[in-house]
Amino acid sequence: MTKKGVSPVIATILMVMITVGLVAFSYSWFMRMAEETEEDVIIQMDKVKMANQKINIMTVFVNGSGLYFEVKASGLNTIPIDIEGTGFYIEGVPKTAGSWSGFSTTNCTSGSLVMGSSCYGMVAGYDSSNCHIGDVFKVAISWGAESSRKIKGCANP
């Protein structure tokens, strides 16, 4: 009784083809994973870079029927801060800011702040009779940077 099987040459060719196929599959899978990881790292690095951008409220005061303020980007910032969608709060209550007339510079309602630049704004119609000593004004950029400062000029205890 003779046994029939695959010749050694064909067996070797089949093993080489299977090995090449597995290597090609593994290479494409690892490359795809590396590309996805690189994209994730870039996104996370951008988030870290944004989180390190700082703003400061240089001044905030009540004068007549308005609350006026200046917001300045840190001189150490590395990217412009988009001020679209910025939140303005007095004692935690959201307020709408307008432009501070009399200044020809950037207002705090649109545009962006580059390293060391300032914007000016006001909360029109702010009732200074409701302003108490120690009240706090807060500015919060949409992606997380924020700054708070006590309001000057409040007369009520």
Protein Blocks (a to p, Z undefined) as FASTA:
>chain_A
ZZddddfklmmmmmmmmmmmmmmmmmmmmmmmmmmmmmmmmmmmmmmmmmmpccddfbdc
dehjaccddddddfkbcbdcdfehiacdeehiacdddddehiabdcfkbccddehiacdd
ddehiafklpcghiacddddfklpacddddehiabZZ
